[in-house]
Amino acid sequence: MFLVAGLGNPGDEYVHTPHNLGFLTIDRLGERHGIRVTRKDSRALVGLGEIDGHQVMLAKPQMYMNLSGASLAPLMEKHSVPLERLVVVHDELDLPWLSLRIKPKGSPAGHKGMISVIGSLGSGDLVRVRMGIHPGRPVTSGADFVLAPFGRSQEKELDEFVGYAADAVRSIIAEGVVKAMTRFNRRAPGLNIEDA
């Protein structure tokens, strides 16, 4: 079974903020594949179903972002999910808005949610889908930025971006990480940045 976990913060005030792109992607996967992510398990909301013939558990940890690992580690242990079957979807301030990077492993790069996940699991050898949120202008406070509501222009692009991330997750499950990286790793439209 694959476990696809989207990182975010519980609570209505955080729903439409950059830090909740992981949750929004899980919601989109649930809608597309008929998986209701409503059951409580290991301090997360989860749903079981299938994506392209593979058994999948979708999860939204219901602890704050920087404690996400305290939910995912027991969830994986309880359901005997190996590390290579975990996919984590999260926002990434180091990448420009609308860019996406699938990474098969690596450091948390300062992302507090991923610091918690990697610390709890004891390994960085896990697949992640990093969704770029940097606005292309100086950000004085990263914490304030990721928790502020999306701007009007971002709201217009959000639906397509979340759908693209959901497609990337489906590709990881159906085709494997290498093919998914080739198909879905993309720079932000109109920008010429180096791969992060």
TIVO-2410 file (N, C-alpha, C; in nm, 3 decimals):
# residues 196
REC num residu      c1      c2      c3 atome chaine
REC   1      M   0.083  -0.120   0.000     N      A
REC   1      M   0.000   0.000   0.000    CA      A
REC   1      M   0.087   0.125   0.000     C      A
REC   2      F   0.048   0.223  -0.079     N      A
REC   2      F   0.112   0.354  -0.077    CA      A
REC   2      F   0.044   0.440   0.029     C      A
REC   3      L   0.122   0.521   0.097     N      A
REC   3      L   0.069   0.624   0.185    CA      A
REC   3      L   0.108   0.758   0.126     C      A
REC   4      V   0.007   0.836   0.087     N      A
REC   4      V   0.030   0.970   0.034    CA      A
REC   4      V  -0.015   1.070   0.140     C      A
REC   5      A   0.080   1.145   0.194     N      A
REC   5      A   0.051   1.238   0.303    CA      A
REC   5      A   0.072   1.381   0.255     C      A
REC   6      G  -0.029   1.462   0.274     N      A
REC   6      G  -0.016   1.604   0.245    CA      A
REC   6      G   0.007   1.678   0.375     C      A
REC   7      L   0.104   1.767   0.377     N      A
REC   7      L   0.131   1.843   0.499    CA      A
REC   7      L   0.053   1.974   0.498     C      A
REC   8      G   0.013   2.016   0.616     N      A
REC   8      G  -0.062   2.140   0.631    CA      A
REC   8      G  -0.091   2.165   0.777     C      A
REC   9      N  -0.179   2.261   0.803     N      A
REC   9      N  -0.222   2.293   0.938    CA      A
REC   9      N  -0.373   2.272   0.948     C      A
REC  10      P  -0.419   2.204   1.052     N      A
REC  10      P  -0.564   2.190   1.070    CA      A
REC  10      P  -0.626   2.324   1.110     C      A
REC  11      G  -0.753   2.342   1.080     N      A
REC  11      G  -0.822   2.464   1.118    CA      A
REC  11      G  -0.865   2.546   0.997     C      A
REC  12      D  -0.986   2.601   1.004     N      A
REC  12      D  -1.043   2.674   0.892    CA      A
REC  12      D  -0.959   2.795   0.850     C      A
REC  13      E  -0.889   2.857   0.947     N      A
REC  13      E  -0.814   2.979   0.915    CA      A
REC  13      E  -0.693   2.952   0.826     C      A
REC  14      Y  -0.654   2.825   0.815     N      A
REC  14      Y  -0.536   2.791   0.735    CA      A
REC  14      Y  -0.569   2.728   0.600     C      A
REC  15      V  -0.696   2.706   0.572     N      A
REC  15      V  -0.736   2.629   0.454    CA      A
REC  15      V  -0.675   2.683   0.326     C      A
REC  16      H  -0.690   2.814   0.302     N      A
REC  16      H  -0.641   2.872   0.175    CA      A
REC  16      H  -0.514   2.953   0.196     C      A
REC  17      T  -0.412   2.885   0.250     N      A
REC  17      T  -0.281   2.946   0.270    CA      A
REC  17      T  -0.177   2.860   0.200     C      A
REC  18      P  -0.063   2.918   0.164     N      A
REC  18      P   0.041   2.840   0.096    CA      A
REC  18      P   0.085   2.715   0.173     C      A
REC  19      H   0.085   2.725   0.306     N      A
REC  19      H   0.133   2.612   0.386    CA      A
REC  19      H   0.040   2.491   0.375     C      A
REC  20      N  -0.079   2.508   0.320     N      A
REC  20      N  -0.175   2.398   0.312    CA      A
REC  20      N  -0.189   2.339   0.172     C      A
REC  21      L  -0.092   2.364   0.085     N      A
REC  21      L  -0.098   2.304  -0.049    CA      A
REC  21      L  -0.099   2.151  -0.042     C      A
REC  22      G  -0.032   2.093   0.056     N      A
REC  22      G  -0.034   1.947   0.072    CA      A
REC  22      G  -0.174   1.896   0.099     C      A
REC  23      F  -0.245   1.962   0.190     N      A
REC  23      F  -0.384   1.924   0.220    CA      A
REC  23      F  -0.472   1.938   0.096     C      A
REC  24      L  -0.455   2.049   0.024     N      A
REC  24      L  -0.538   2.073  -0.094    CA      A
REC  24      L  -0.515   1.966  -0.201     C      A
REC  25      T  -0.391   1.921  -0.213     N      A
REC  25      T  -0.361   1.815  -0.311    CA      A
REC  25      T  -0.424   1.682  -0.269     C      A
REC  26      I  -0.421   1.651  -0.140     N      A
REC  26      I  -0.487   1.529  -0.091    CA      A
REC  26      I  -0.637   1.537  -0.118     C      A
REC  27      D  -0.696   1.653  -0.094     N      A
REC  27      D  -0.839   1.670  -0.122    CA      A
REC  27      D  -0.869   1.646  -0.270     C      A
REC  28      R  -0.783   1.696  -0.358     N      A
REC  28      R  -0.805   1.677  -0.501    CA      A
REC  28      R  -0.792   1.530  -0.540     C      A
REC  29      L  -0.692   1.461  -0.486     N      A
REC  29      L  -0.678   1.318  -0.512    CA      A
REC  29      L  -0.800   1.241  -0.463     C      A
REC  30      G  -0.850   1.278  -0.347     N      A
REC  30      G  -0.970   1.213  -0.294    CA      A
REC  30      G  -1.090   1.233  -0.384     C      A
REC  31      E  -1.108   1.356  -0.432     N      A
REC  31      E  -1.221   1.386  -0.522    CA      A
REC  31      E  -1.210   1.305  -0.651     C      A
REC  32      R  -1.091   1.301  -0.709     N      A
REC  32      R  -1.073   1.235  -0.839    CA      A
REC  32      R  -1.089   1.084  -0.832     C      A
REC  33      H  -1.050   1.025  -0.719     N      A
REC  33      H  -1.045   0.880  -0.711    CA      A
REC  33      H  -1.148   0.822  -0.613     C      A
REC  34      G  -1.243   0.904  -0.573     N      A
REC  34      G  -1.351   0.857  -0.488    CA      A
REC  34      G  -1.307   0.808  -0.351     C      A
REC  35      I  -1.209   0.877  -0.293     N      A
REC  35      I  -1.157   0.839  -0.161    CA      A
REC  35      I  -1.197   0.948  -0.061     C      A
REC  36      R  -1.274   0.910   0.038     N      A
REC  36      R  -1.317   1.006   0.141    CA      A
REC  36      R  -1.213   1.010   0.252     C      A
REC  37      V  -1.152   1.125   0.271     N      A
REC  37      V  -1.045   1.139   0.371    CA      A
REC  37      V  -1.108   1.196   0.498     C      A
REC  38      T  -1.177   1.108   0.572     N      A
REC  38      T  -1.255   1.153   0.687    CA      A
REC  38      T  -1.233   1.069   0.813     C      A
REC  39      R  -1.170   0.953   0.800     N      A
REC  39      R  -1.154   0.865   0.916    CA      A
REC  39      R  -1.034   0.908   0.999     C      A
REC  40      K  -1.051   0.909   1.131     N      A
REC  40      K  -0.941   0.947   1.221    CA      A
REC  40      K  -0.854   0.825   1.250     C      A
REC  41      D  -0.724   0.844   1.237     N      A
REC  41      D  -0.628   0.736   1.260    CA      A
REC  41      D  -0.491   0.798   1.288     C      A
REC  42      S  -0.434   0.766   1.403     N      A
REC  42      S  -0.299   0.813   1.437    CA      A
REC  42      S  -0.285   0.965   1.424     C      A
REC  43      R  -0.383   1.036   1.475     N      A
REC  43      R  -0.385   1.184   1.473    CA      A
REC  43      R  -0.377   1.239   1.331     C      A
REC  44      A  -0.445   1.168   1.240     N      A
REC  44      A  -0.456   1.214   1.101    CA      A
REC  44      A  -0.596   1.183   1.051     C      A
REC  45      L  -0.638   1.254   0.947     N      A
REC  45      L  -0.758   1.216   0.873    CA      A
REC  45      L  -0.712   1.132   0.755     C      A
REC  46      V  -0.770   1.014   0.738     N      A
REC  46      V  -0.724   0.923   0.634    CA      A
REC  46      V  -0.841   0.871   0.552     C      A
REC  47      G  -0.808   0.819   0.436     N      A
REC  47      G  -0.905   0.752   0.350    CA      A
REC  47      G  -0.835   0.645   0.270     C      A
REC  48      L  -0.901   0.532   0.253     N      A
REC  48      L  -0.844   0.420   0.177    CA      A
REC  48      L  -0.914   0.406   0.044     C      A
REC  49      G  -0.837   0.371  -0.059     N      A
REC  49      G  -0.895   0.350  -0.190    CA      A
REC  49      G  -0.790   0.300  -0.287     C      A
REC  50      E  -0.818   0.318  -0.416     N      A
REC  50      E  -0.725   0.273  -0.520    CA      A
REC  50      E  -0.695   0.386  -0.617     C      A
REC  51      I  -0.570   0.391  -0.661     N      A
REC  51      I  -0.529   0.480  -0.770    CA      A
REC  51      I  -0.455   0.394  -0.872     C      A
REC  52      D  -0.511   0.386  -0.990     N      A
REC  52      D  -0.453   0.306  -1.099    CA      A
REC  52      D  -0.421   0.162  -1.055     C      A
REC  53      G  -0.513   0.101  -0.982     N      A
REC  53      G  -0.498  -0.038  -0.942    CA      A
REC  53      G  -0.409  -0.061  -0.821     C      A
REC  54      H  -0.356   0.045  -0.762     N      A
REC  54      H  -0.272   0.032  -0.643    CA      A
REC  54      H  -0.350   0.075  -0.519     C      A
REC  55      Q  -0.339  -0.003  -0.412     N      A
REC  55      Q  -0.405   0.036  -0.288    CA      A
REC  55      Q  -0.333   0.157  -0.230     C      A
REC  56      V  -0.412   0.257  -0.190     N      A
REC  56      V  -0.356   0.383  -0.144    CA      A
REC  56      V  -0.428   0.430  -0.019     C      A
REC  57      M  -0.352   0.484   0.075     N      A
REC  57      M  -0.409   0.557   0.187    CA      A
REC  57      M  -0.370   0.703   0.171     C      A
REC  58      L  -0.469   0.790   0.168     N      A
REC  58      L  -0.446   0.934   0.167    CA      A
REC  58      L  -0.454   0.984   0.310     C      A
REC  59      A  -0.364   1.075   0.348     N      A
REC  59      A  -0.360   1.120   0.487    CA      A
REC  59      A  -0.332   1.269   0.498     C      A
REC  60      K  -0.401   1.331   0.595     N      A
REC  60      K  -0.374   1.470   0.632    CA      A
REC  60      K  -0.349   1.473   0.783     C      A
REC  61      P  -0.223   1.478   0.826     N      A
REC  61      P  -0.194   1.485   0.969    CA      A
REC  61      P  -0.265   1.603   1.033     C      A
REC  62      Q  -0.328   1.579   1.147     N      A
REC  62      Q  -0.407   1.683   1.213    CA      A
REC  62      Q  -0.332   1.747   1.329     C      A
REC  63      M  -0.201   1.746   1.321     N      A
REC  63      M  -0.117   1.819   1.415    CA      A
REC  63      M  -0.062   1.937   1.336     C      A
REC  64      Y  -0.007   2.034   1.404     N      A
REC  64      Y   0.047   2.146   1.329    CA      A
REC  64      Y   0.167   2.100   1.247     C      A
REC  65      M   0.194   2.176   1.141     N      A
REC  65      M   0.295   2.140   1.041    CA      A
REC  65      M   0.425   2.088   1.103     C      A
REC  66      N   0.477   2.160   1.203     N      A
REC  66      N   0.608   2.122   1.256    CA      A
REC  66      N   0.604   2.000   1.347     C      A
REC  67      L   0.487   1.936   1.359     N      A
REC  67      L   0.474   1.811   1.436    CA      A
REC  67      L   0.423   1.697   1.348     C      A
REC  68      S   0.425   1.715   1.217     N      A
REC  68      S   0.367   1.618   1.123    CA      A
REC  68      S   0.421   1.477   1.140     C      A
REC  69      G   0.550   1.465   1.170     N      A
REC  69      G   0.611   1.334   1.185    CA      A
REC  69      G   0.553   1.252   1.298     C      A
REC  70      A   0.503   1.319   1.402     N      A
REC  70      A   0.446   1.248   1.516    CA      A
REC  70      A   0.314   1.180   1.480     C      A
REC  71      S   0.256   1.217   1.368     N      A
REC  71      S   0.138   1.149   1.316    CA      A
REC  71      S   0.176   1.044   1.212     C      A
REC  72      L   0.267   1.080   1.121     N      A
REC  72      L   0.301   0.989   1.010    CA      A
REC  72      L   0.375   0.864   1.057     C      A
REC  73      A   0.467   0.877   1.151     N      A
REC  73      A   0.545   0.761   1.196    CA      A
REC  73      A   0.455   0.651   1.253     C      A
REC  74      P   0.365   0.683   1.348     N      A
REC  74      P   0.276   0.578   1.398    CA      A
REC  74      P   0.178   0.525   1.293     C      A
REC  75      L   0.135   0.611   1.200     N      A
REC  75      L   0.044   0.567   1.094    CA      A
REC  75      L   0.113   0.464   1.005     C      A
REC  76      M   0.238   0.490   0.971     N      A
REC  76      M   0.313   0.396   0.888    CA      A
REC  76      M   0.337   0.264   0.962     C      A
REC  77      E   0.370   0.274   1.089     N      A
REC  77      E   0.397   0.153   1.168    CA      A
REC  77      E   0.270   0.069   1.182     C      A
REC  78      K   0.160   0.134   1.212     N      A
REC  78      K   0.033   0.064   1.232    CA      A
REC  78      K  -0.011  -0.012   1.108     C      A
REC  79      H   0.012   0.048   0.990     N      A
REC  79      H  -0.036  -0.011   0.864    CA      A
REC  79      H   0.076  -0.077   0.784     C      A
REC  80      S   0.192  -0.092   0.846     N      A
REC  80      S   0.307  -0.162   0.784    CA      A
REC  80      S   0.342  -0.104   0.646     C      A
REC  81      V   0.348   0.029   0.639     N      A
REC  81      V   0.384   0.096   0.514    CA      A
REC  81      V   0.535   0.116   0.512     C      A
REC  82      P   0.606   0.057   0.416     N      A
REC  82      P   0.751   0.079   0.410    CA      A
REC  82      P   0.785   0.220   0.361     C      A
REC  83      L   0.902   0.266   0.396     N      A
REC  83      L   0.945   0.401   0.363    CA      A
REC  83      L   0.937   0.428   0.213     C      A
REC  84      E   0.969   0.327   0.130     N      A
REC  84      E   0.968   0.348  -0.015    CA      A
REC  84      E   0.827   0.361  -0.073     C      A
REC  85      R   0.725   0.340   0.010     N      A
REC  85      R   0.586   0.356  -0.035    CA      A
REC  85      R   0.521   0.483   0.020     C      A
REC  86      L   0.603   0.569   0.080     N      A
REC  86      L   0.553   0.696   0.133    CA      A
REC  86      L   0.580   0.808   0.032     C      A
REC  87      V   0.477   0.890   0.008     N      A
REC  87      V   0.490   1.010  -0.075    CA      A
REC  87      V   0.438   1.127   0.008     C      A
REC  88      V   0.522   1.229   0.028     N      A
REC  88      V   0.483   1.346   0.106    CA      A
REC  88      V   0.471   1.466   0.013     C      A
REC  89      V   0.359   1.536   0.021     N      A
REC  89      V   0.334   1.655  -0.061    CA      A
REC  89      V   0.338   1.777   0.031     C      A
REC  90      H   0.419   1.877  -0.006     N      A
REC  90      H   0.428   1.996   0.079    CA      A
REC  90      H   0.466   2.120  -0.001     C      A
REC  91      D   0.440   2.234   0.060     N      A
REC  91      D   0.478   2.362   0.002    CA      A
REC  91      D   0.629   2.380   0.015     C      A
REC  92      E   0.687   2.465  -0.069     N      A
REC  92      E   0.833   2.486  -0.065    CA      A
REC  92      E   0.865   2.632  -0.098     C      A
REC  93      L   0.905   2.707   0.005     N      A
REC  93      L   0.936   2.849  -0.012    CA      A
REC  93      L   1.064   2.871  -0.092     C      A
REC  94      D   1.149   2.769  -0.102     N      A
REC  94      D   1.273   2.780  -0.180    CA      A
REC  94      D   1.248   2.774  -0.331     C      A
REC  95      L   1.127   2.739  -0.373     N      A
REC  95      L   1.094   2.728  -0.515    CA      A
REC  95      L   0.991   2.833  -0.554     C      A
REC  96      P   0.999   2.886  -0.676     N      A
REC  96      P   0.903   2.987  -0.721    CA      A
REC  96      P   0.761   2.930  -0.733     C      A
REC  97      W   0.665   3.018  -0.714     N      A
REC  97      W   0.524   2.984  -0.729    CA      A
REC  97      W   0.499   2.913  -0.863     C      A
REC  98      L   0.426   2.804  -0.858     N      A
REC  98      L   0.386   2.721  -0.972    CA      A
REC  98      L   0.495   2.624  -1.021     C      A
REC  99      S   0.614   2.628  -0.962     N      A
REC  99      S   0.712   2.526  -0.997    CA      A
REC  99      S   0.686   2.402  -0.912     C      A
REC 100      L   0.730   2.288  -0.959     N      A
REC 100      L   0.708   2.163  -0.886    CA      A
REC 100      L   0.831   2.075  -0.901     C      A
REC 101      R   0.874   2.013  -0.791     N      A
REC 101      R   0.988   1.922  -0.793    CA      A
REC 101      R   0.952   1.794  -0.720     C      A
REC 102      I   0.966   1.684  -0.787     N      A
REC 102      I   0.959   1.553  -0.721    CA      A
REC 102      I   1.101   1.517  -0.682     C      A
REC 103      K   1.122   1.484  -0.556     N      A
REC 103      K   1.255   1.444  -0.509    CA      A
REC 103      K   1.246   1.305  -0.448     C      A
REC 104      P   1.333   1.212  -0.489     N      A
REC 104      P   1.327   1.077  -0.434    CA      A
REC 104      P   1.385   1.066  -0.294     C      A
REC 105      K   1.467   1.162  -0.255     N      A
REC 105      K   1.524   1.163  -0.119    CA      A
REC 105      K   1.598   1.294  -0.101     C      A
REC 106      G   1.642   1.319   0.023     N      A
REC 106      G   1.720   1.440   0.048    CA      A
REC 106      G   1.692   1.499   0.183     C      A
REC 107      S   1.755   1.613   0.208     N      A
REC 107      S   1.741   1.681   0.337    CA      A
REC 107      S   1.610   1.760   0.340     C      A
REC 108      P   1.566   1.802   0.458     N      A
REC 108      P   1.443   1.880   0.467    CA      A
REC 108      P   1.456   2.023   0.416     C      A
REC 109      A   1.580   2.069   0.394     N      A
REC 109      A   1.605   2.204   0.340    CA      A
REC 109      A   1.534   2.313   0.422     C      A
REC 110      G   1.531   2.295   0.553     N      A
REC 110      G   1.474   2.397   0.641    CA      A
REC 110      G   1.323   2.393   0.656     C      A
REC 111      H   1.254   2.305   0.583     N      A
REC 111      H   1.108   2.297   0.593    CA      A
REC 111      H   1.072   2.226   0.724     C      A
REC 112      K   1.002   2.299   0.813     N      A
REC 112      K   0.978   2.246   0.948    CA      A
REC 112      K   0.893   2.119   0.948     C      A
REC 113      G   0.799   2.109   0.856     N      A
REC 113      G   0.720   1.987   0.847    CA      A
REC 113      G   0.806   1.868   0.808     C      A
REC 114      M   0.895   1.888   0.711     N      A
REC 114      M   0.982   1.780   0.667    CA      A
REC 114      M   1.090   1.749   0.771     C      A
REC 115      I   1.134   1.849   0.847     N      A
REC 115      I   1.227   1.822   0.958    CA      A
REC 115      I   1.161   1.726   1.056     C      A
REC 116      S   1.034   1.749   1.086     N      A
REC 116      S   0.961   1.662   1.178    CA      A
REC 116      S   0.943   1.522   1.120     C      A
REC 117      V   0.905   1.514   0.992     N      A
REC 117      V   0.882   1.384   0.929    CA      A
REC 117      V   1.011   1.302   0.925     C      A
REC 118      I   1.119   1.363   0.876     N      A
REC 118      I   1.246   1.292   0.864    CA      A
REC 118      I   1.300   1.255   1.002     C      A
REC 119      G   1.284   1.345   1.099     N      A
REC 119      G   1.327   1.314   1.235    CA      A
REC 119      G   1.251   1.198   1.295     C      A
REC 120      S   1.121   1.194   1.273     N      A
REC 120      S   1.038   1.086   1.330    CA      A
REC 120      S   1.063   0.953   1.261     C      A
REC 121      L   1.091   0.956   1.131     N      A
REC 121      L   1.113   0.833   1.056    CA      A
REC 121      L   1.258   0.788   1.058     C      A
REC 122      G   1.348   0.880   1.094     N      A
REC 122      G   1.489   0.846   1.103    CA      A
REC 122      G   1.559   0.833   0.969     C      A
REC 123      S   1.497   0.889   0.863     N      A
REC 123      S   1.557   0.878   0.730    CA      A
REC 123      S   1.499   0.984   0.637     C      A
REC 124      G   1.583   1.034   0.547     N      A
REC 124      G   1.537   1.125   0.443    CA      A
REC 124      G   1.512   1.056   0.311     C      A
REC 125      D   1.518   0.921   0.312     N      A
REC 125      D   1.499   0.844   0.189    CA      A
REC 125      D   1.351   0.823   0.160     C      A
REC 126      L   1.281   0.933   0.135     N      A
REC 126      L   1.139   0.924   0.106    CA      A
REC 126      L   1.105   1.021  -0.006     C      A
REC 127      V   1.006   0.984  -0.085     N      A
REC 127      V   0.966   1.065  -0.200    CA      A
REC 127      V   0.884   1.183  -0.153     C      A
REC 128      R   0.917   1.299  -0.208     N      A
REC 128      R   0.836   1.416  -0.177    CA      A
REC 128      R   0.802   1.493  -0.303     C      A
REC 129      V   0.686   1.555  -0.300     N      A
REC 129      V   0.642   1.643  -0.408    CA      A
REC 129      V   0.644   1.784  -0.350     C      A
REC 130      R   0.739   1.865  -0.396     N      A
REC 130      R   0.760   1.999  -0.343    CA      A
REC 130      R   0.691   2.100  -0.435     C      A
REC 131      M   0.598   2.176  -0.380     N      A
REC 131      M   0.519   2.273  -0.456    CA      A
REC 131      M   0.568   2.414  -0.424     C      A
REC 132      G   0.624   2.481  -0.526     N      A
REC 132      G   0.683   2.612  -0.505    CA      A
REC 132      G   0.582   2.720  -0.470     C      A
REC 133      I   0.618   2.803  -0.371     N      A
REC 133      I   0.527   2.910  -0.329    CA      A
REC 133      I   0.593   3.047  -0.326     C      A
REC 134      H   0.723   3.057  -0.357     N      A
REC 134      H   0.790   3.187  -0.347    CA      A
REC 134      H   0.728   3.285  -0.447     C      A
REC 135      P   0.693   3.407  -0.400     N      A
REC 135      P   0.620   3.501  -0.487    CA      A
REC 135      P   0.707   3.577  -0.587     C      A
REC 136      G   0.839   3.559  -0.582     N      A
REC 136      G   0.924   3.630  -0.675    CA      A
REC 136      G   0.961   3.770  -0.631     C      A
REC 137      R   0.930   3.803  -0.508     N      A
REC 137      R   0.969   3.931  -0.446    CA      A
REC 137      R   1.023   3.899  -0.307     C      A
REC 138      P   1.095   3.991  -0.245     N      A
REC 138      P   1.150   3.962  -0.112    CA      A
REC 138      P   1.040   3.927  -0.010     C      A
REC 139      V   1.067   3.825   0.069     N      A
REC 139      V   0.974   3.783   0.174    CA      A
REC 139      V   1.042   3.812   0.308     C      A
REC 140      T   0.987   3.908   0.383     N      A
REC 140      T   1.052   3.948   0.507    CA      A
REC 140      T   1.035   3.843   0.617     C      A
REC 141      S   0.918   3.782   0.623     N      A
REC 141      S   0.894   3.678   0.723    CA      A
REC 141      S   0.833   3.556   0.656     C      A
REC 142      G   0.913   3.449   0.646     N      A
REC 142      G   0.862   3.327   0.584    CA      A
REC 142      G   0.742   3.272   0.657     C      A
REC 143      A   0.746   3.277   0.792     N      A
REC 143      A   0.636   3.222   0.872    CA      A
REC 143      A   0.506   3.298   0.844     C      A
REC 144      D   0.514   3.431   0.838     N      A
REC 144      D   0.394   3.510   0.810    CA      A
REC 144      D   0.343   3.483   0.669     C      A
REC 145      F   0.435   3.471   0.574     N      A
REC 145      F   0.396   3.452   0.434    CA      A
REC 145      F   0.322   3.319   0.413     C      A
REC 146      V   0.376   3.211   0.467     N      A
REC 146      V   0.315   3.080   0.441    CA      A
REC 146      V   0.180   3.063   0.508     C      A
REC 147      L   0.151   3.145   0.610     N      A
REC 147      L   0.024   3.135   0.682    CA      A
REC 147      L  -0.076   3.241   0.641     C      A
REC 148      A  -0.037   3.330   0.548     N      A
REC 148      A  -0.129   3.433   0.500    CA      A
REC 148      A  -0.213   3.377   0.385     C      A
REC 149      P  -0.338   3.424   0.370     N      A
REC 149      P  -0.422   3.374   0.261    CA      A
REC 149      P  -0.358   3.401   0.125     C      A
REC 150      F  -0.390   3.316   0.028     N      A
REC 150      F  -0.343   3.337  -0.108    CA      A
REC 150      F  -0.391   3.472  -0.161     C      A
REC 151      G  -0.307   3.535  -0.243     N      A
REC 151      G  -0.348   3.658  -0.309    CA      A
REC 151      G  -0.444   3.628  -0.423     C      A
REC 152      R  -0.506   3.732  -0.475     N      A
REC 152      R  -0.608   3.714  -0.579    CA      A
REC 152      R  -0.551   3.647  -0.704     C      A
REC 153      S  -0.430   3.689  -0.745     N      A
REC 153      S  -0.372   3.629  -0.866    CA      A
REC 153      S  -0.337   3.482  -0.843     C      A
REC 154      Q  -0.291   3.449  -0.721     N      A
REC 154      Q  -0.260   3.310  -0.690    CA      A
REC 154      Q  -0.386   3.224  -0.687     C      A
REC 155      E  -0.493   3.279  -0.635     N      A
REC 155      E  -0.619   3.205  -0.629    CA      A
REC 155      E  -0.662   3.159  -0.769     C      A
REC 156      K  -0.637   3.244  -0.870     N      A
REC 156      K  -0.677   3.211  -1.007    CA      A
REC 156      K  -0.597   3.094  -1.061     C      A
REC 157      E  -0.473   3.079  -1.014     N      A
REC 157      E  -0.384   2.973  -1.065    CA      A
REC 157      E  -0.383   2.849  -0.977     C      A
REC 158      L  -0.446   2.860  -0.860     N      A
REC 158      L  -0.438   2.753  -0.760    CA      A
REC 158      L  -0.498   2.622  -0.807     C      A
REC 159      D  -0.614   2.629  -0.871     N      A
REC 159      D  -0.683   2.508  -0.913    CA      A
REC 159      D  -0.597   2.424  -1.008     C      A
REC 160      E  -0.535   2.490  -1.105     N      A
REC 160      E  -0.451   2.418  -1.201    CA      A
REC 160      E  -0.326   2.361  -1.133     C      A
REC 161      F  -0.268   2.437  -1.042     N      A
REC 161      F  -0.146   2.395  -0.972    CA      A
REC 161      F  -0.172   2.272  -0.886     C      A
REC 162      V  -0.281   2.274  -0.811     N      A
REC 162      V  -0.316   2.160  -0.726    CA      A
REC 162      V  -0.347   2.038  -0.813     C      A
REC 163      G  -0.416   2.059  -0.925     N      A
REC 163      G  -0.444   1.949  -1.016    CA      A
REC 163      G  -0.316   1.889  -1.074     C      A
REC 164      Y  -0.219   1.975  -1.105     N      A
REC 164      Y  -0.091   1.930  -1.158    CA      A
REC 164      Y  -0.017   1.844  -1.055     C      A
REC 165      A  -0.019   1.889  -0.928     N      A
REC 165      A   0.045   1.812  -0.822    CA      A
REC 165      A  -0.023   1.677  -0.802     C      A
REC 166      A  -0.156   1.675  -0.812     N      A
REC 166      A  -0.229   1.549  -0.800    CA      A
REC 166      A  -0.193   1.454  -0.915     C      A
REC 167      D  -0.177   1.509  -1.035     N      A
REC 167      D  -0.133   1.427  -1.148    CA      A
REC 167      D   0.006   1.370  -1.124     C      A
REC 168      A   0.094   1.451  -1.063     N      A
REC 168      A   0.230   1.405  -1.034    CA      A
REC 168      A   0.228   1.289  -0.934     C      A
REC 169      V   0.145   1.299  -0.832     N      A
REC 169      V   0.133   1.190  -0.734    CA      A
REC 169      V   0.082   1.063  -0.801     C      A
REC 170      R  -0.019   1.078  -0.885     N      A
REC 170      R  -0.072   0.961  -0.956    CA      A
REC 170      R   0.036   0.896  -1.042     C      A
REC 171      S   0.119   0.978  -1.106     N      A
REC 171      S   0.228   0.925  -1.188    CA      A
REC 171      S   0.330   0.850  -1.105     C      A
REC 172      I   0.363   0.902  -0.987     N      A
REC 172      I   0.457   0.832  -0.897    CA      A
REC 172      I   0.405   0.693  -0.864     C      A
REC 173      I   0.277   0.686  -0.832     N      A
REC 173      I   0.216   0.558  -0.794    CA      A
REC 173      I   0.209   0.463  -0.913     C      A
REC 174      A   0.168   0.514  -1.029     N      A
REC 174      A   0.142   0.429  -1.145    CA      A
REC 174      A   0.268   0.395  -1.224     C      A
REC 175      E   0.364   0.489  -1.231     N      A
REC 175      E   0.478   0.473  -1.322    CA      A
REC 175      E   0.614   0.471  -1.252     C      A
REC 176      G   0.616   0.509  -1.125     N      A
REC 176      G   0.743   0.515  -1.054    CA      A
REC 176      G   0.800   0.656  -1.050     C      A
REC 177      V   0.892   0.678  -0.957     N      A
REC 177      V   0.945   0.811  -0.931    CA      A
REC 177      V   1.023   0.867  -1.050     C      A
REC 178      V   1.107   0.786  -1.115     N      A
REC 178      V   1.193   0.835  -1.222    CA      A
REC 178      V   1.109   0.890  -1.338     C      A
REC 179      K   1.011   0.814  -1.382     N      A
REC 179      K   0.925   0.862  -1.491    CA      A
REC 179      K   0.846   0.985  -1.450     C      A
REC 180      A   0.798   0.984  -1.326     N      A
REC 180      A   0.720   1.098  -1.277    CA      A
REC 180      A   0.806   1.225  -1.274     C      A
REC 181      M   0.932   1.212  -1.233     N      A
REC 181      M   1.022   1.327  -1.231    CA      A
REC 181      M   1.040   1.383  -1.371     C      A
REC 182      T   1.059   1.294  -1.468     N      A
REC 182      T   1.078   1.337  -1.607    CA      A
REC 182      T   0.956   1.411  -1.660     C      A
REC 183      R   0.839   1.363  -1.624     N      A
REC 183      R   0.715   1.421  -1.676    CA      A
REC 183      R   0.671   1.548  -1.602     C      A
REC 184      F   0.695   1.553  -1.471     N      A
REC 184      F   0.629   1.657  -1.392    CA      A
REC 184      F   0.720   1.761  -1.328     C      A
REC 185      N   0.849   1.734  -1.314     N      A
REC 185      N   0.935   1.838  -1.258    CA      A
REC 185      N   0.937   1.956  -1.355     C      A
REC 186      R   0.895   2.072  -1.306     N      A
REC 186      R   0.886   2.186  -1.396    CA      A
REC 186      R   0.928   2.315  -1.326     C      A
REC 187      R   0.982   2.404  -1.407     N      A
REC 187      R   1.010   2.538  -1.359    CA      A
REC 187      R   0.882   2.618  -1.360     C      A
REC 188      A   0.883   2.726  -1.285     N      A
REC 188      A   0.768   2.816  -1.288    CA      A
REC 188      A   0.755   2.875  -1.428     C      A
REC 189      P   0.633   2.891  -1.478     N      A
REC 189      P   0.614   2.947  -1.612    CA      A
REC 189      P   0.682   3.082  -1.626     C      A
REC 190      G   0.759   3.099  -1.733     N      A
REC 190      G   0.819   3.228  -1.763    CA      A
REC 190      G   0.947   3.257  -1.687     C      A
REC 191      L   0.988   3.166  -1.600     N      A
REC 191      L   1.110   3.189  -1.521    CA      A
REC 191      L   1.220   3.095  -1.566     C      A
REC 192      N   1.340   3.141  -1.558     N      A
REC 192      N   1.453   3.057  -1.592    CA      A
REC 192      N   1.538   3.039  -1.466     C      A
REC 193      I   1.503   2.940  -1.385     N      A
REC 193      I   1.575   2.918  -1.260    CA      A
REC 193      I   1.651   2.787  -1.268     C      A
REC 194      E   1.751   2.776  -1.186     N      A
REC 194      E   1.825   2.651  -1.179    CA      A
REC 194      E   1.746   2.550  -1.098     C      A
REC 195      D   1.764   2.424  -1.127     N      A
REC 195      D   1.696   2.321  -1.048    CA      A
REC 195      D   1.739   2.332  -0.904     C      A
REC 196      A   1.642   2.326  -0.815     N      A
REC 196      A   1.672   2.334  -0.672    CA      A
REC 196      A   1.697   2.196  -0.616     C      A
***
